[in-house]
């Protein structure tokens, strides 16, 4: 009798386990990622954030100030923009290669895992069904194509495309969505407006949008960190290439110590500026010493840049013997 009761209990447990819904969220998330390209949408969003962040421009400036130091040149120098234009494709090639490896080794796995566990077990099949539908596929394709066109793919692209090609992809994706049958457009509307449950009021789309936003912020931080910390063996090569390509346009590359610039104002006041890297700017520090004509060392300072006139400035150097002057 006891043996029969135990057998019945074990059978009931086995039946209960088979009835319980199997957790297939990671497999479902991988399939959703495959058919929708949500990870690439996340990357496009991150690129937009990086492009708008001042730290990305600062990272490029840091490299240009290694070509020549801040006292010698800056954005107003005629060779600055040509140098930045020549630097961009070098940075692009490196960031494309880096992000492609990073995506396969780490990022994609993280995106899949985070998507899987953003939803409850009971909700994931509905998300997958929507992603695999004609309406869901067209909806995701339009979002991705428009995001890529908006962000551009100058840096950090999985498959770089020109602005014209991206605009065409976006136009084609809009046509595809607009031509959907009414039933498929209704499917999209139901997904966007639907609720997981009346009590919580949270929708499948709301969970998805929160996931995309959080992942986009995380990836943007990763991209900025990489851009600001490119290995010196790589950036040194860029500096050498820019130096060789623009040698005739760049300021003289002196072997002397650069002290700063001496400027003469309209009233003949001399201003000696020490220019250096500081905090969050490649050219953020500028300590200035002023010498009006009445100052005791005025003549001595003026002698450092013979012939300087109001409105002009000269770079001052110091040689190994300690001699200071304006000759590189």
C-alpha positions in Angstrom: 0.0 0.0 0.0 2.7 2.4 1.0 4.7 1.5 -2.1 1.7 2.3 -4.3 1.2 5.7 -2.6 4.9 6.6 -3.2 4.6 5.5 -6.8 1.5 7.7 -7.3 3.2 10.6 -5.7 6.3 10.3 -8.0 4.0 10.1 -11.0 2.1 13.2 -9.9 5.4 15.1 -9.5 6.6 13.9 -13.0 3.3 15.0 -14.5 3.5 18.4 -12.8 7.0 19.0 -14.1 5.9 18.2 -17.7 2.9 20.5 -17.4 5.1 23.5 -16.1 6.2 25.8 -18.9 9.8 25.2 -20.0 12.1 28.2 -19.8 13.2 28.8 -23.3 13.9 32.5 -22.9 17.5 32.5 -24.0 16.7 30.5 -27.1 13.8 32.8 -27.9 15.9 35.9 -27.3 18.6 34.6 -29.6 16.0 34.0 -32.3 14.5 37.4 -31.8 17.9 39.0 -32.1 18.6 37.0 -35.3 15.5 38.1 -37.1 15.2 41.7 -35.9 18.8 42.9 -35.4 17.9 44.6 -32.1 21.6 44.5 -31.2 22.4 46.6 -34.2 19.7 49.1 -33.3 21.3 49.4 -29.9 24.7 50.0 -31.5 23.1 52.7 -33.8 21.6 54.4 -30.8 24.9 54.3 -29.0 26.7 55.8 -32.0 24.3 58.7 -32.0 25.1 59.3 -28.3 28.8 59.1 -28.9 28.7 61.5 -31.9 26.9 64.1 -29.7 29.2 63.7 -26.7 32.0 66.3 -26.4 34.3 63.5 -25.1 34.4 62.0 -28.6 35.6 65.2 -30.2 38.1 65.6 -27.3 39.5 62.1 -27.9 40.3 63.1 -31.5 41.8 66.4 -30.4 44.1 64.6 -27.9 45.5 62.7 -30.9 46.0 65.8 -33.0 47.8 67.5 -30.1 50.2 64.6 -30.1 51.0 65.5 -33.7 52.0 68.9 -32.5 51.6 70.3 -28.9 48.9 72.9 -28.1 51.3 75.9 -28.1 52.0 75.3 -31.7 48.5 74.8 -33.2 44.8 74.3 -32.6 41.5 74.5 -34.4 42.4 77.9 -35.9 45.5 76.6 -37.6 45.0 76.1 -41.3 46.3 72.5 -41.1 44.1 71.5 -38.2 41.0 70.6 -40.3 42.9 68.7 -43.0 44.6 66.8 -40.2 41.3 65.9 -38.6 39.9 64.9 -42.0 42.9 62.6 -42.5 42.6 61.2 -39.0 38.9 60.2 -39.3 39.4 57.3 -41.7 42.2 55.9 -39.6 40.0 56.0 -36.5 37.1 54.5 -38.5 39.1 51.5 -39.7 40.3 50.7 -36.2 36.9 51.2 -34.5 35.0 49.1 -37.1 37.5 46.3 -36.6 37.4 46.5 -32.9 33.6 46.6 -32.5 33.1 43.7 -34.9 35.4 41.5 -32.7 33.8 42.9 -29.5 30.3 42.1 -30.8 31.1 38.4 -31.4 33.2 37.9 -28.3 31.0 39.7 -25.8 28.4 42.3 -26.6 25.9 40.1 -28.5 25.9 37.4 -25.8 25.2 40.1 -23.2 22.4 41.6 -25.3 20.7 38.2 -25.8 21.0 37.3 -22.1 19.6 40.7 -20.9 16.7 40.5 -23.4 15.9 37.0 -22.3 15.6 37.9 -18.6 13.8 41.2 -19.2 10.6 39.2 -19.7 8.8 36.5 -17.7 8.8 33.0 -19.1 5.1 33.2 -20.0 5.6 36.4 -22.0 8.6 35.6 -24.2 6.8 33.4 -26.7 4.5 36.4 -27.6 7.5 38.6 -28.2 9.1 35.9 -30.4 5.9 35.4 -32.4 5.7 39.2 -33.0 9.3 39.4 -34.1 8.9 36.5 -36.5 5.7 37.9 -38.0 5.6 40.0 -41.2 4.5 43.1 -39.3 7.0 42.7 -36.6 9.8 42.1 -39.1 8.9 45.2 -41.0 8.5 47.3 -37.8 12.0 46.3 -36.5 13.6 46.7 -40.0 12.3 50.3 -40.3 13.5 51.2 -36.8 16.9 49.8 -37.5 17.3 51.4 -40.9 16.2 54.8 -39.7 18.5 54.6 -36.7 21.5 53.7 -38.9 20.8 56.6 -41.2 20.5 59.0 -38.3 23.6 57.9 -36.5 25.8 57.4 -39.6 28.5 54.9 -39.6 31.7 56.9 -39.4 32.9 54.9 -36.4 32.0 51.7 -34.7 30.0 49.9 -37.4 29.4 46.2 -37.9 29.0 46.7 -41.6 29.9 50.3 -42.7 27.8 51.9 -45.3 27.8 55.3 -47.0 25.2 58.0 -46.0 23.5 57.6 -49.4 23.3 53.8 -48.9 21.9 54.2 -45.4 19.2 56.7 -46.6 18.2 54.2 -49.3 17.9 51.4 -46.8 15.7 53.6 -44.6 13.5 54.6 -47.6 13.1 50.9 -48.6 12.3 49.9 -45.0 9.6 52.6 -44.8 8.1 51.4 -48.1 8.1 47.8 -46.8 6.3 48.8 -43.6 3.8 51.1 -45.4 2.9 48.3 -47.8 2.0 45.9 -45.0 -1.6 44.4 -45.1 -4.0 45.9 -42.6 -3.9 42.8 -40.4 -0.1 43.1 -40.0 -0.3 46.8 -39.2 -2.9 45.9 -36.6 -0.6 43.3 -35.2 2.1 46.0 -34.7 -0.5 48.3 -33.0 -1.6 45.5 -30.7 2.1 44.8 -29.7 2.8 48.5 -29.1 -0.4 49.2 -27.2 -0.9 45.8 -25.5 -0.5 45.0 -21.8 1.1 42.0 -20.2 -1.6 42.1 -17.6 -4.3 44.5 -16.6 -3.1 44.6 -13.0 0.4 45.8 -13.7 -0.4 47.9 -16.8 3.0 47.1 -18.3 3.2 46.2 -22.0 5.5 43.9 -24.0 6.7 47.0 -26.0 7.4 49.0 -22.8 9.7 46.3 -21.5 11.4 46.2 -24.9 11.9 49.9 -25.1 13.4 50.0 -21.6 15.7 47.2 -22.5 16.9 49.0 -25.7 17.4 52.3 -23.8 19.5 50.7 -21.1 21.6 48.6 -23.4 22.2 51.6 -25.7 23.4 53.7 -22.7 25.8 50.9 -21.7 27.2 50.4 -25.2 27.7 54.2 -25.6 29.8 54.2 -22.5 31.8 51.3 -23.8 32.4 53.0 -27.2 33.5 56.3 -25.5 35.9 54.4 -23.3 37.5 52.7 -26.2 37.8 55.9 -28.3 39.5 57.7 -25.4 41.8 54.7 -24.7 43.0 53.5 -28.0 46.3 51.7 -27.5 49.4 53.8 -28.0 50.8 51.4 -30.5 47.8 52.2 -32.7 47.6 55.9 -32.1 51.3 56.3 -32.5 51.0 54.9 -36.0 48.2 57.5 -36.7 50.4 60.3 -35.5 53.3 59.2 -37.7 51.0 58.9 -40.7 49.5 62.4 -40.2 53.0 63.8 -39.7 54.2 62.3 -43.0 51.1 63.2 -45.0 50.9 66.8 -43.8 54.5 67.6 -43.2 54.5 70.7 -45.4 51.4 72.2 -43.7 52.2 71.4 -40.0 54.0 73.8 -37.6 57.8 73.2 -37.4 58.5 70.2 -35.2 61.2 71.6 -33.0 63.5 69.5 -30.8 63.7 72.3 -28.2 61.4 72.6 -25.2 58.2 74.5 -25.9 57.5 77.0 -23.2 54.3 78.7 -24.5 53.4 81.7 -26.5 54.2 85.4 -26.2 51.4 87.7 -27.4 51.5 91.5 -27.8 48.1 93.2 -27.2 47.0 96.4 -28.9 48.3 98.5 -25.9 51.7 96.7 -26.2 51.1 94.7 -23.1 53.0 91.4 -23.4 51.1 88.2 -22.4 53.1 85.0 -21.9 50.8 81.9 -22.0 51.8 78.5 -20.8 49.5 76.1 -22.7 49.1 72.5 -21.5 46.7 69.5 -21.1 44.4 69.8 -18.2 41.5 67.8 -16.8 38.9 67.1 -19.5 40.4 69.1 -22.3 43.3 68.4 -24.6 44.0 72.2 -24.5 42.4 73.0 -21.2 45.1 74.8 -19.3 46.4 78.3 -20.1 48.3 80.1 -17.3 49.0 83.7 -18.4 51.6 86.1 -17.1 51.0 89.8 -18.1 53.7 92.4 -18.6 52.5 96.0 -19.2 55.0 98.4 -20.6 55.6 99.8 -17.1 56.7 96.4 -15.8 60.4 96.2 -14.8 61.2 93.0 -16.9 59.2 94.3 -19.9 62.3 95.0 -22.1 63.8 91.6 -21.1 60.6 89.8 -22.1 60.2 91.8 -25.3 63.7 90.8 -26.3 62.6 87.1 -26.4 60.6 87.8 -29.6 62.4 90.6 -31.6 60.1 92.5 -33.9 56.8 91.3 -32.4 54.0 93.8 -33.1 50.6 94.4 -31.6 48.2 91.6 -32.4 51.0 89.1 -33.0 52.1 86.1 -31.0 55.2 84.0 -31.1 56.0 80.5 -29.7 58.9 80.6 -27.2 61.4 77.7 -27.0 64.2 76.8 -24.6 67.3 74.9 -25.9 69.4 72.5 -24.0 71.7 75.3 -22.9 68.7 77.1 -21.3 68.6 79.9 -23.9 65.0 81.1 -24.5 63.9 82.6 -27.8 61.3 82.4 -30.6 63.4 80.3 -33.0 62.4 76.6 -33.3 
